[in-house]
Amino acid sequence: MRSAIKSKWTVPIAIVILFAVLILMVNSIQSRFIYSDRMVQLTTYYSQLESIISTRFTRYYKLLRSWSYHLEHEKSSGIEDFNSYISTEKRIWDVEQIYLFDEEGNYLDTEGNIGSIDENKDFINRLKTVGDKQVSHIIGTNGKRLDLFVLSVKPGKYEGVTYRAIGMGLDSYQMKSRLSVKRSDMAGSLNYLVDKSGNLIITSVKQSQEIENIVDYISENGEVLYDPIGKGFRAEIESRLTGVIVMELDEIAYYITFMPCGIDDSMLVCLTPANAVDKNISQVKMINNILLIVAFAIVLIVIMVIVRYLSVQEMLVVANSANETKTRFLANMSHDFRTPMNALAGYLTLMKENADDPDKVREYGEKAEYAHRNMLNMINCVLDLSKMEEGGDEVRYERFYLSDVLNRVGQEMGALADNKRLKLTIDRGKVKEDIFVGDDLKLEIILKNIIQNAVTYTENDGIINVDITPENEEDTERLMLRFEIKDNGIGMGSEFLEHIFEPFKREQRKNASKEQGTGLGLTVTKKMVESLGGTINVESKINEGSIFTVRLAFDIAPKTELDEIREIEEVLENGNMQDDSGDENTFEGMRFLAAEDNELNAEILTEILKMQGAALVDVAEDGEKAVEAFKEKGEGYYDMVLMDIQMPNMDGYQAAMTIRAMKDEGRKDAGKIPIIAMSANAFKDDIEKTSESGMDAHIPKPIDLKLFENTVKALKVRGHESL
């Protein structure tokens, strides 16, 4: 008896011991993993910050180059008054002041003030090197410290002063704001952009707290707690490496992240307080330990239940066939419902624990939604089967768009396929009709059930193709559609194919997928296909894949015209359409390509240009058609492109970038032709985005004809300029 008791408890005790050892190992690995995760998190986040800084610097130097061009070609560029032009530019780009420097560092600003910059000889000497870019600081006329961005240019004269460089002064708060971190877990981060010697260029900290050489300060005052590279902070900075060091500085532990910046051999150095980054680590460890204990308790209970079950197994009587079917059904439901329910519970817990991290909440929410869809699909299968067996499932006859059904199927099933790295394609290219009458909900369920079955039984990196073809195109009233769903999954044996549509049937073999459903999906699918008057067939070979073929006929719906009524604001009231800038007509003989999706706006623009003497105005109703029109016409056919921003199929930004990209394909004028954005979006960010996408100017709607004319005139002289 005692021997039996000892034997009974041997396995549970061994499991307890192994579990205790597992907890210790997990805690050790967990600490190492969390640190590695922090390293990746910090490096990734600050890489994005570095990209923002580089983009911002590039934009500033692009502006300086543009201004220097206008200054050099003031008469030919169409800018009548450079001071007025530059004043407008200052307001648009929030520039405090613009300076012209001679070779000795003396400057003249656009307000007529003169002075001299307090910099070293190297900085002054580099003013003579055309194209050299430098960053410094200067005190503005209002006493405010400005970040100074300087670009050396060809020597020129302006108001009697010979200049060698042009610079812009920006309120230091702008770049401090750009360098500041908004994330709560990185609060208090001190971010520095330094030169190759560690000298300060810009920083996110207050001016009173700035350190002129942060590399020297850290090296002299910091104590290294953990350095995975092992070369020492200063050596790693001089070698322009990327990494993270844990150091104690002024009795505060910091994660010090450093990486090269693409601006004049500079380095980005970011000091993130460790207590802000690690504040959730203890909670995470505790939660993980609790989950491990709960899992152990569940395993132990299951083992005890199994032991008890085995002890009374001989007392059980095999039920009859009906009860056996019911038992199998309940077993399937218990397993398959528990899986998504456990996932839901887990992700909801993680969402609560990460409530202050929107990205995490969104990620866990999407995964919980996926588990919810799986459980809902199983419930629907059971309810649909029950309803069909009772004869209560009616067929609807309503208008629907085949494209809408396929889009919904593609979006939902595409998410399932992506989770297993499967390639899912849906091709309906041969079906010309799109509007039918029938039960679109049943069609959607049929396609989803078959595709989900293919996803379940196709290994990672597999392929699933859905082809829809018409079989009686000559019939103008009713069309037979053939849906073929083909995969290269594990396939099925010929014996199982005879029972594939029977309830709760699953093929049992060694290499079968571990992901299994209720065994009802294909049963429901067949009954739905039959209720719609169609047929379903399947062909399959083991380890080669399966092909499901569904044939369904739908009535072709008569097409109707949809009248879209929109209120268009009158943009030209008693306006003078004549050119009053002189005898020369800016638009005379020009050939324009205009991308505009609004028919009324397109008509107005066309009439304006023709009244001003334009030789040709080709209108494209969206960005995609504008790109096609540009491709079709020969090189130099169009003089200028006018681009709306918000358009269907392809917006103005994408269209502009696509046209510019044709330069790499050998289309020379794609890199030269001026592109003007014409949009109601007139905020600063919108203007910046047009510049980034390759456009040369931005004209707000409603159109100011004089501004439009001056812009066209300037671009005719200058053309497109890329930095």
C-alpha positions in Angstrom: 0.0 0.0 0.0 2.8 2.4 1.0 4.6 1.5 -2.2 1.5 2.3 -4.3 1.1 5.7 -2.5 4.8 6.5 -3.2 4.4 5.5 -6.8 1.3 7.7 -7.1 3.0 10.9 -5.9 6.4 10.4 -7.5 5.5 12.1 -10.8 3.8 15.2 -9.1 6.7 15.7 -6.7 9.2 15.4 -9.6 7.2 18.0 -11.5 7.2 20.4 -8.5 11.0 20.1 -8.2 11.5 20.6 -11.9 9.2 23.6 -11.9 11.1 25.3 -9.0 14.3 24.9 -11.0 12.5 26.2 -14.0 11.5 29.4 -12.2 15.1 30.1 -11.1 16.3 29.6 -14.7 13.5 31.7 -16.1 14.3 34.6 -13.7 18.0 34.5 -14.7 17.3 34.3 -18.5 14.5 36.9 -18.1 16.9 39.5 -16.6 19.3 39.0 -19.5 16.6 39.0 -22.1 15.0 42.2 -20.7 18.4 44.0 -20.9 18.9 42.8 -24.5 15.4 44.0 -25.3 16.1 47.4 -23.8 19.3 47.7 -25.9 17.3 47.0 -29.1 14.5 49.3 -28.0 16.7 52.2 -27.3 18.9 51.8 -30.4 15.8 51.5 -32.6 14.0 54.5 -31.1 17.1 56.8 -31.2 17.8 55.7 -34.8 14.4 57.2 -35.7 15.4 60.3 -33.8 18.7 60.4 -35.8 16.7 60.1 -39.0 14.5 63.0 -38.0 17.5 65.2 -37.3 19.3 64.3 -40.5 16.1 65.0 -42.5 15.6 68.4 -40.8 19.3 69.4 -41.4 19.0 68.4 -45.1 15.9 70.5 -45.5 17.6 73.5 -44.0 20.6 73.3 -46.3 18.2 72.7 -49.3 16.5 76.0 -48.4 19.9 77.8 -48.1 20.9 76.5 -51.5 17.6 77.7 -53.0 17.9 81.1 -51.4 21.5 81.5 -52.6 20.3 80.6 -56.1 17.7 83.3 -56.0 20.2 85.7 -54.6 22.7 84.9 -57.4 20.0 85.0 -60.2 17.7 87.6 -58.7 16.7 89.1 -62.0 16.4 86.0 -64.1 14.6 83.9 -61.4 11.5 86.0 -61.5 11.9 87.4 -58.0 11.6 91.1 -58.3 12.5 92.0 -54.7 14.8 89.5 -52.9 14.1 91.1 -49.5 10.3 90.7 -49.9 10.8 87.1 -51.1 13.1 86.2 -48.3 10.8 87.8 -45.7 8.0 85.5 -46.9 10.3 82.5 -46.7 11.3 83.4 -43.1 7.7 83.4 -42.1 6.9 80.1 -43.8 9.9 78.3 -42.3 9.9 80.0 -38.9 13.4 81.4 -39.6 14.5 84.2 -37.2 17.2 85.7 -39.4 19.2 85.1 -42.6 22.9 86.1 -42.8 25.5 86.7 -45.5 29.1 86.0 -44.4 32.3 87.2 -45.9 35.5 85.2 -45.8 36.5 86.7 -42.4 33.3 85.8 -40.6 31.7 89.3 -40.9 28.0 89.2 -41.7 25.2 91.3 -43.0 21.6 90.2 -42.2 18.5 90.8 -44.2 17.5 93.7 -41.9 20.7 95.5 -42.7 22.5 94.7 -39.4 26.2 93.9 -39.6 28.4 92.0 -37.2 31.0 89.3 -36.8 30.6 85.7 -35.7 32.6 84.5 -32.7 34.1 81.2 -34.0 37.5 79.5 -34.3 39.8 79.7 -37.3 38.8 76.4 -38.7 35.2 77.5 -38.9 36.2 80.8 -40.6 38.5 79.0 -43.1 35.7 76.6 -44.1 33.6 79.5 -45.2 35.8 79.7 -48.3 35.0 76.0 -49.3 32.0 76.0 -51.6 29.4 73.5 -50.5 30.8 73.1 -47.0 28.1 72.9 -44.3 28.5 74.0 -40.7 26.4 74.5 -37.6 27.1 77.1 -34.9 25.2 79.5 -32.6 24.7 83.2 -32.8 23.0 85.9 -30.7 20.1 87.5 -32.7 19.3 91.2 -32.6 16.6 90.6 -30.0 19.2 89.0 -27.7 17.9 85.5 -28.3 20.3 82.6 -29.0 19.9 81.1 -32.4 21.0 77.8 -33.9 23.0 78.9 -37.0 23.1 76.7 -40.1 25.8 77.9 -42.6 26.3 76.9 -46.3 29.4 78.1 -48.2 28.5 79.2 -51.7 30.2 80.8 -54.7 31.3 84.3 -54.0 28.7 87.0 -54.8 27.8 90.6 -54.0 24.7 91.8 -52.3 24.1 95.5 -51.4 27.8 96.2 -51.8 29.0 93.3 -49.6 31.0 90.4 -51.0 29.7 87.2 -49.4 31.1 83.7 -49.3 28.4 81.9 -47.3 24.7 82.1 -46.4 23.2 81.2 -43.1 19.9 80.9 -41.3 19.3 81.5 -37.7 16.6 79.4 -36.0 15.3 79.7 -32.5 17.2 77.1 -30.5 14.0 75.9 -29.0 13.0 74.4 -32.4 15.9 71.9 -32.4 15.6 71.3 -28.7 12.0 70.4 -29.3 13.0 68.1 -32.2 15.5 66.3 -29.9 13.2 66.0 -27.0 11.6 62.6 -26.3 7.9 62.3 -25.7 7.7 58.7 -24.6 6.9 58.3 -20.9 9.3 55.4 -20.4 12.2 57.7 -21.7 11.2 60.8 -19.7 14.1 63.0 -18.7 16.3 61.8 -21.6 19.3 64.2 -22.3 20.1 64.1 -26.0 23.2 65.7 -27.6 24.3 65.9 -31.2 28.1 66.4 -31.0 31.0 66.7 -33.5 33.8 64.1 -33.9 35.6 65.7 -30.9 32.5 65.6 -28.7 31.8 69.3 -28.9 28.2 70.4 -28.7 26.2 71.1 -31.9 22.6 71.0 -30.6 20.9 69.5 -27.6 17.5 68.9 -26.0 18.5 70.3 -22.6 18.0 73.8 -21.3 20.6 76.3 -22.2 21.6 76.8 -18.6 22.3 73.0 -18.3 24.2 72.5 -21.5 27.5 70.8 -21.4 29.9 72.0 -24.1 31.7 68.6 -24.4 29.5 65.8 -23.2 32.0 63.1 -24.2 34.7 64.6 -21.9 32.1 65.1 -19.1 30.9 61.4 -19.2 34.4 60.0 -19.6 35.7 62.0 -16.6 32.7 61.7 -14.3 30.9 58.5 -15.2 31.3 55.0 -13.8 30.7 52.1 -16.2 28.2 49.6 -14.9 27.9 47.5 -18.1 29.6 47.9 -21.4 28.8 45.1 -23.9 31.3 46.3 -26.5 34.1 46.7 -23.9 36.3 49.3 -25.6 35.4 52.2 -23.3 33.0 55.1 -24.0 35.5 57.5 -25.5 37.1 54.9 -27.8 33.7 53.7 -29.0 32.7 57.3 -29.8 35.9 58.0 -31.7 35.4 54.8 -33.6 31.9 55.9 -34.5 30.3 52.8 -33.2 26.6 52.2 -32.3 25.8 50.8 -28.9 24.4 51.3 -25.4 26.4 51.6 -22.2 25.0 51.5 -18.6 26.8 54.2 -16.6 26.3 56.0 -13.3 26.7 59.8 -13.6 26.1 62.2 -10.8 24.7 59.3 -8.7 22.1 58.6 -11.4 22.2 55.4 -13.6 21.8 56.1 -17.3 21.4 54.0 -20.4 23.8 56.0 -22.7 22.9 55.3 -26.3 25.3 56.5 -29.1 25.3 56.2 -32.9 26.8 57.9 -35.9 24.8 60.7 -37.5 25.0 61.4 -41.2 25.7 65.1 -40.6 29.4 66.1 -40.9 30.8 63.1 -39.0 28.7 63.9 -36.0 27.5 61.5 -33.2 24.1 61.3 -31.4 24.6 60.7 -27.7 21.4 60.1 -25.6 21.4 59.8 -21.8 18.2 58.0 -20.7 17.6 57.6 -16.9 17.5 53.9 -16.1 14.8 54.2 -13.5 12.4 55.5 -16.2 13.2 52.7 -18.6 13.2 49.9 -16.1 10.2 50.9 -14.0 8.0 48.1 -15.3 10.7 45.3 -15.2 9.9 44.3 -11.6 6.2 44.1 -12.4 6.9 42.1 -15.6 9.0 39.6 -13.6 6.3 39.3 -10.9 3.6 38.8 -13.5 5.7 36.2 -15.3 6.3 34.3 -12.1 2.5 34.4 -11.3 1.7 33.1 -14.7 4.3 30.3 -14.3 2.8 29.3 -10.9 -0.7 29.4 -12.4 0.4 27.3 -15.3 2.1 24.8 -12.9 -1.1 24.6 -10.9 -3.1 23.9 -14.0 -0.6 21.2 -15.1 -0.7 19.7 -11.7 -4.5 19.6 -11.6 -4.6 18.1 -15.1 -2.1 15.4 -14.0 -4.2 14.6 -10.9 -7.3 14.4 -13.1 -5.5 12.2 -15.5 -4.3 9.9 -12.7 -7.8 9.7 -11.3 -9.2 9.1 -14.8 -6.8 6.3 -15.3 -7.8 4.7 -12.0 -11.4 4.6 -12.9 -11.0 4.0 -16.7 -11.9 0.3 -16.4 -15.3 1.3 -14.9 -16.4 3.3 -17.9 -18.8 1.9 -20.4 -18.5 2.8 -24.1 -21.5 4.9 -25.1 -23.6 4.2 -28.2 -22.8 5.8 -31.6 -24.9 8.9 -31.0 -23.3 9.6 -27.6 -19.9 8.9 -29.1 -20.5 11.6 -31.7 -21.7 14.0 -29.0 -18.7 13.3 -26.9 -16.3 13.9 -29.8 -18.1 17.1 -30.5 -17.8 18.4 -26.9 -14.2 17.4 -26.8 -13.5 19.4 -30.0 -15.5 22.4 -28.7 -13.7 22.2 -25.3 -10.3 22.3 -26.9 -11.0 24.7 -29.7 -12.9 27.2 -27.6 -10.4 27.2 -24.8 -7.5 28.1 -27.1 -8.9 31.5 -28.3 -10.4 32.2 -24.9 -7.1 31.7 -23.2 -5.5 34.0 -25.8 -8.2 36.6 -25.2 -7.6 36.5 -21.4 -3.9 36.7 -21.9 -3.9 39.6 -24.3 -6.5 41.5 -22.2 -4.2 41.1 -19.2 -1.2 42.4 -21.2 -3.3 45.4 -22.4 -4.1 46.4 -18.8 -0.4 46.0 -17.8 0.7 48.1 -20.8 -2.1 50.7 -20.7 0.4 53.6 -20.9 2.0 52.2 -24.2 -0.4 52.8 -27.1 1.7 50.7 -29.5 1.6 47.7 -27.2 -2.1 48.1 -26.5 -2.8 48.3 -30.3 -0.6 45.2 -30.9 -2.3 43.1 -28.2 -5.7 44.4 -29.2 -5.2 43.2 -32.8 -4.1 39.8 -31.6 -7.1 39.5 -29.2 -9.3 40.5 -32.1 -7.8 37.6 -34.1 -8.5 35.1 -31.3 -12.1 36.6 -31.1 -12.6 36.0 -34.8 -11.5 32.4 -34.5 -13.9 31.7 -31.6 -16.7 33.5 -33.4 -16.1 31.5 -36.5 -16.4 28.2 -34.6 -19.6 29.4 -32.9 -21.0 30.5 -36.3 -20.2 27.1 -37.8 -22.1 25.3 -35.0 -25.1 27.7 -35.3 -25.1 27.6 -39.1 -25.1 23.8 -39.2 -27.9 23.6 -36.7 -29.9 26.2 -38.5 -29.5 24.5 -41.9 -30.4 21.1 -40.5 -33.6 22.6 -39.1 -34.4 24.2 -42.5 -34.4 27.7 -41.1 -31.6 29.2 -43.2 -33.1 31.3 -46.0 -31.2 32.5 -49.1 -31.1 36.3 -49.6 -31.4 37.9 -53.0 -29.8 41.3 -52.9 -27.5 43.5 -55.0 -23.8 43.1 -54.1 -20.4 43.9 -55.5 -18.2 40.9 -56.1 -15.2 43.2 -55.5 -16.5 44.1 -52.1 -16.9 40.4 -51.1 -13.4 39.6 -52.4 -11.9 42.6 -50.5 -13.4 41.5 -47.2 -12.3 38.0 -47.8 -8.8 39.1 -48.7 -8.4 41.5 -45.7 -9.5 38.9 -43.1 -7.9 35.8 -44.6 -4.8 37.8 -45.5 -4.2 38.5 -41.8 -4.5 34.7 -41.1 -2.1 34.0 -44.0 0.4 36.6 -42.8 0.7 35.0 -39.4 2.1 31.8 -41.1 4.0 33.7 -43.8 1.7 32.3 -46.5 1.3 34.1 -49.9 -2.4 34.5 -50.5 -3.5 35.8 -54.0 -7.0 36.5 -55.2 -7.4 36.9 -59.0 -10.7 37.8 -60.7 -9.2 39.4 -63.7 -11.3 37.5 -66.2 -14.6 38.4 -64.6 -15.7 41.7 -66.2 -19.0 42.0 -64.4 -19.0 43.2 -60.7 -22.6 43.8 -59.7 -24.7 40.7 -59.0 -27.9 39.6 -57.3 -27.6 36.9 -54.7 -26.6 36.0 -51.2 -23.2 37.7 -50.8 -23.0 36.7 -47.1 -23.1 33.0 -47.9 -20.6 33.5 -50.7 -18.2 35.3 -48.3 -18.6 32.5 -45.6 -18.0 29.8 -48.3 -14.8 31.4 -49.5 -13.5 32.2 -45.9 -14.1 28.6 -44.7 -12.2 27.1 -47.7 -9.3 29.5 -47.5 -9.1 29.2 -43.7 -9.0 25.4 -44.2 -6.1 25.9 -46.7 -4.3 28.2 -44.2 -4.7 25.6 -41.4 -3.2 22.8 -43.4 -0.5 24.6 -45.3 3.0 24.9 -43.8 4.7 28.2 -43.3 5.9 30.0 -46.5 3.3 28.2 -48.6 1.1 29.5 -51.3 -2.7 29.8 -51.6 -4.2 31.0 -54.9 -7.9 31.9 -55.4 -8.9 32.2 -59.1 -12.4 33.3 -60.2 -13.4 32.7 -63.8 -16.7 33.0 -65.7 -18.0 29.8 -67.4 -20.8 31.2 -69.5 -19.8 34.7 -70.6 -22.3 34.6 -73.5 -25.2 34.8 -71.0 -26.0 38.4 -70.3 -28.5 37.8 -67.5 -27.0 35.1 -65.3 -23.3 34.3 -64.9 -21.8 31.0 -63.7 -18.7 31.7 -61.6 -16.0 29.2 -61.0 -14.0 29.7 -57.7 -10.8 27.6 -57.5 -8.9 27.6 -54.2 -5.5 26.0 -54.6 -2.8 25.4 -52.0 0.5 23.5 -51.7 -0.2 22.2 -48.2 0.0 18.7 -46.7 -2.9 17.4 -48.9 -5.3 14.6 -48.1 -5.4 10.8 -48.9 -7.9 9.4 -51.3 -9.8 7.5 -48.6 -10.4 10.6 -46.5 -11.7 12.6 -49.5 -14.8 10.4 -49.5 -15.7 11.7 -46.0 -14.3 15.2 -46.1 -17.7 16.9 -46.0 -19.0 14.8 -43.1 -19.3 16.4 -39.7 -16.4 16.1 -37.3 -14.2 14.2 -39.8 -10.4 14.8 -39.6 -7.7 12.8 -41.3 -5.3 11.3 -38.7 -1.7 11.0 -39.8 1.7 11.8 -38.5 2.4 14.9 -40.4 -1.0 16.4 -40.1 -1.2 20.0 -39.0 -1.4 20.7 -35.2 -3.9 23.5 -35.9 -7.3 21.9 -36.3 -10.8 23.3 -36.3 -14.2 22.0 -35.3 -14.5 19.6 -38.2 -17.6 21.5 -39.2 -16.3 24.2 -41.6 -16.4 22.1 -44.8 -19.7 20.5 -43.8 -21.3 24.0 -43.4 -19.6 25.1 -46.7 -21.0 22.2 -48.7 -24.6 22.8 -47.3 -24.3 26.5 -48.1 -23.1 25.8 -51.7 -26.0 23.5 -52.2 -28.5 26.0 -50.8 -27.3 28.5 -53.4 -27.8 25.8 -56.1 -24.1 25.3 -56.7 -21.5 22.5 -56.6 -18.3 21.9 -54.7 -15.5 19.4 -55.6 -12.1 18.7 -54.2 -8.9 17.2 -55.5 -5.9 16.5 -53.3 -2.6 14.6 -53.1 -0.6 13.9 -50.0 2.3 16.4 -49.6 1.3 18.2 -52.8 -1.7 20.2 -51.9 -5.5 20.5 -52.5 -7.8 22.2 -55.0 -11.4 23.1 -54.0 -13.6 24.0 -56.9 -16.9 25.8 -56.3 -19.4 26.7 -59.0 -22.1 29.2 -58.3 -24.5 31.1 -60.6 -25.6 34.7 -59.9 -28.0 37.1 -61.7 -26.2 40.0 -63.3 -27.7 43.2 -61.8 -28.6 46.1 -64.1 -26.3 49.1 -63.8 -27.5 52.5 -62.5 -26.0 56.0 -62.6 -25.0 57.5 -59.3 -25.2 61.3 -59.3 -22.8 62.8 -56.9 -23.8 66.3 -55.7 -21.1 68.4 -54.1 -21.0 72.0 -53.1 -18.1 73.7 -54.7 -17.0 77.1 -53.4 -16.8 79.7 -56.1 -13.1 80.5 -56.3 -13.2 83.2 -59.0 -15.7 86.0 -58.5 -15.5 88.9 -61.0 -11.7 88.0 -61.3 -9.5 89.6 -63.9 -8.1 86.8 -66.0 -5.8 88.9 -68.0 -2.0 89.1 -67.4 -1.1 92.5 -66.0 2.6 91.8 -65.4 3.8 93.3 -68.7 3.8 92.6 -72.4 5.2 89.1 -72.0 2.5 86.4 -71.3 3.9 83.8 -68.9 1.6 81.0 -70.0 1.8 81.7 -73.8 2.4 78.4 -75.7 3.0 76.3 -72.6 1.8 72.6 -72.4 0.4 71.6 -69.0 -0.4 68.2 -67.5 -3.0 68.7 -64.7 -3.9 66.0 -62.2 -7.3 67.0 -60.7 -10.1 64.5 -59.6 -12.8 67.2 -59.2 -14.5 67.8 -62.5 -15.5 71.4 -61.8 -12.1 72.3 -60.4 -10.5 70.8 -63.5 -12.8 72.8 -65.8 -12.0 76.0 -64.0 -8.2 75.4 -64.1 -8.4 74.5 -67.8 -10.3 77.6 -68.7 -7.9 79.9 -66.7 -4.9 78.4 -68.5 -6.4 78.6 -71.9 -7.5 82.3 -71.3 -3.9 83.0 -70.4 -2.6 81.6 -73.6 -1.6 78.0 -72.7 -1.3 75.8 -75.8 -2.4 72.6 -74.2 -4.0 71.4 -70.9 -4.3 67.6 -70.5 -6.4 66.7 -67.4 -5.9 63.4 -65.5 -8.5 62.5 -62.9 -6.1 60.9 -60.5 -2.4 60.5 -59.8 -2.2 57.1 -61.5 -3.6 58.4 -64.7 -1.3 61.5 -64.6 1.7 59.1 -64.3 0.4 57.1 -67.3 -0.1 60.3 -69.3 3.4 61.5 -68.6 4.8 58.1 -69.6 2.9 57.9 -72.9 4.0 61.3 -74.1 7.4 61.9 -75.5 10.3 63.5 -73.7 9.8 67.3 -73.4 6.1 67.1 -74.4 4.9 68.8 -71.3 6.4 72.0 -69.9 5.0 71.7 -66.4 2.8 69.4 -64.2 0.0 70.8 -61.9 -0.7 68.3 -59.1 -3.7 68.0 -56.8 -2.9 66.2 -53.6 -6.0 64.3 -52.4 -7.0 62.0 -55.2 -8.2 58.4 -55.5 -6.0 55.5 -56.6 -2.8 57.5 -56.2 -2.4 60.8 -54.4 -0.3 63.7 -55.5 2.7 62.9 -53.3 3.0 59.4 -54.8 2.5 60.6 -58.3 5.2 63.2 -58.0 7.7 60.7 -56.6 6.8 58.2 -59.3 7.5 60.8 -62.0 10.8 61.8 -60.5 11.8 58.1 -60.3 11.5 57.8 -64.0 14.8 59.7 -64.3 16.5 56.5 -63.1 14.8 54.6 -66.0 16.3 56.9 -68.6 13.6 59.6 -68.9 15.7 62.7 -68.6 12.9 65.3 -68.4 11.4 63.4 -65.4 14.1 65.0 -63.2 13.8 68.5 -64.7 10.1 69.2 -65.3 8.7 71.6 -62.7 5.8 70.1 -60.6 3.5 72.5 -58.7 1.2 71.3 -55.9 -2.2 72.9 -56.1 -4.2 71.9 -53.0 -6.5 73.2 -50.3 -4.1 71.8 -47.7 -2.0 74.8 -46.9 -0.4 74.0 -43.5 3.3 74.1 -43.0 3.5 70.3 -42.8 1.7 69.9 -46.1 4.1 72.3 -47.8 7.0 70.4 -46.4 5.6 67.1 -47.6 5.2 68.5 -51.1 8.9 69.4 -51.1 9.9 66.0 -49.8 8.0 64.3 -52.6 9.9 66.1 -55.3 7.5 69.0 -56.1 8.9 72.5 -56.6 6.2 74.8 -55.2 2.9 74.8 -53.4 -0.1 77.0 -54.6 -3.1 77.0 -52.1 -6.7 76.8 -53.2 -8.6 78.9 -54.1 -5.9 79.9 -56.7 -4.4 83.4 -56.5 -3.7 84.0 -60.2 -0.9 86.5 -59.6 0.9 84.0 -57.2 0.3 81.3 -59.7 1.8 83.3 -62.6 4.8 84.4 -60.6 5.5 80.8 -59.5 5.2 79.6 -63.1 7.5 82.4 -64.3 10.1 81.6 -61.6 10.1 77.8 -62.4 10.3 78.4 -66.1 13.6 80.2 -65.5 15.0 77.9 -62.7 13.4 74.5 -63.4 13.4 71.7 -60.9 16.3 71.8 -58.4 17.2 68.8 -56.3 19.6 69.0 -53.3 
